[in-house]
């Protein structure tokens, strides 16, 4: 990985974060546009918001790559490190359900919305992990699943505390788009000849 490839990864991820936030924001808030000035202000605001979550996504990805190397070094086995990641993943998925349920539950709320979020994230992570495994090797499945689910949840945590559907969507879509892009492009960038 050289500087040119890293710059490419940085700016393409930044662009994906900005564009995905614009798309989601325009779909969710189109009724708030009152004119041309309002449209361009919202466009710029959503782009900046997407850039912020793109940067958070990139920090999370490089932090995970570092932790992954440490984990491989500490546990001295890919299989053992994979089991540790699976155990942590189970806790993250359960906590994503349980902690939100106890924080935001009231008497009239169904348990279903609290189950949908972690299960949907787990399903999406499994699809991305399967694609990564198919493009690289079978050992890539669990680290990819862990990254997409656990690291995305950590990156998403500040917004999860608000429990506002608009902010949840405005942040999870750019995070998932950026995280998916990074995890699926890195092996191509590393193997690509200059």
N, C-alpha and C positions, 0 to 999 in steps of 0.2 A: 504494500500500500504506500503510494507516494503522495506528495502534497496535492498534485493535480487531481488524483482520484478522491482524496479527502474533500477537496474544495467542491468537486462535482457532487459528492454525496451530501455535503452540507447544503449547497444551494438548491439541489433538486428536492431534498427533504423540506427545506424552508418553503419552497414553492408549493409543494403538495399540501403542507399544513395551511398555508394561506388560502389556496384555492378551495380546499375542502371546507374550511370555515366559511368562506363566502357562499358556497353552494348550500350548505346546511342553514346558515343564517338567513339567506334570501328565501329559502323554502319555509322557514319557521316564522320569519318576521316580515314577509312581503307586505302585509297589511299596514305596517308602520311607516311605509315610504309615502311621503306626502308631496314629493316634487323631485326635480332633478338634483337640487342641492342636497336634499335628504338622502337620495339614492347614493350619491357619490360619498357623502359622509359615512353612511352605513357600510358601503363597500370598503372604504379605507379602514374603518374601525374593525370590521370583520377580518380583513387581511392582517392587520396588526395582531388581533387576537389569535388568529391561526399561526402567525409567526411565533408568538409566545409559546404556544403548545408544541410547535415544531422544535423549538430550542429545548423545551423540557423533555421532549421525546428523544432528542439527540443526546442530551446529558444522561438520560436513563439508559440508552443503548450502550454508550461507551462505559458507563458504570457497570452495567451487566457484563460486558465483555471482560472487564477487569476482574469482577467477582467470579466469573466463570473460570478464568485462568487460576485464580486463587483456590477455588473449589477443586479443580482437577489436581492441583499441587498438594492440597491438604489431604484429600481422600485417596490419592494415588491410583484411582480406578475410575474409569468412565462410568461403569455400571453403578458403583456405590454413589458417586456424585449425582447420577441420574435419579437414584432412589431418594436421596436427600432432597433434590429439587421437587420430586413428586410429593413428598411429605409436606414440604413447605407450600406447595401448590394447593394441596387439600385444605390446609389451614387458611390460605388466602381466599379460596372460593367460599369456604364456610363463613369466614369473617365478613366477606363482602355481603353475604346474605344476612347473617345474624346481627352484626353490629348496626347495619342500616335498619333492620327490623326493630331492634330495641330502641334505637334513637328516634325513629320517625313513626312508629306504630301508634295508632289510636284505636279506639273501640270499633270504628266503622271501616277500618282498612283491611283489605284482604291480604293474605300472605303471598299471593301469586305475584304481584309486582316486585316484591323483594326477591323472589326466586328467579324471575325472568332474567334480571341483569347478570348475575353470576353464571347462570346456565348458558345464556346467549354468548357471553364473553368466552366461556369455556368451549362452546361449539365453534365459534369463530377461530379461536386459537388452535383448535384441532385441525381445522381446514388449512390454515396457514402452515402449521407444522407438517401436515401431510405433503403439501406442495414442496416445502423445504427439504423434507426427507427424500422425496422423489427426485429433486434436482441435485441433491448432494449425496448423503448416505443415511443409513437408518439411525445412527447415533445422533442425528440432528433433530429428531422428533421432539424429545423431551426438553432439551434446552430451548427450542423454539416455542413450544407450548408454554413453558415456564415464563419466557420473556413476554410473550403476547398477553398472557393472563396476569401473572404476578406483577411484573414491572409496570404494565399499563395501569393496573389497579393502584400501585403506589404513585404513579404520575398523576392519576385522576383523583387522588384522595382529597386535595383541597376543595374540589368542586363537589365531591360526594357529600361533604358536610352540609351543603346548602339544601339538597334535596329539591332542587328546582329543575323541572324537566327541560326547560330551554337551555340552561347552563350545562346540564348533564350532556345533552346532545351536542351543543356547541363545542364541548371539549373532548368528548369521547371519539367523535368521528375524526377530527384531525390527529388525535393521538393514535388511533388504530391505523389510519392511513399512513402516517409517518413511520410507525413501528413496523408495519407490514412491509413498506417500501424498503426500509433499512435492512430488515432481516432477509428479505428475498433478493436484494441487489448486492449485498456485500461479497458473497462468494463469487459472483460474476466479476466484480471489480478486482478482487484479489487475483483471480485466474486470468484476467484479461491482459494481453500483451500490450505494451505501450507502442 
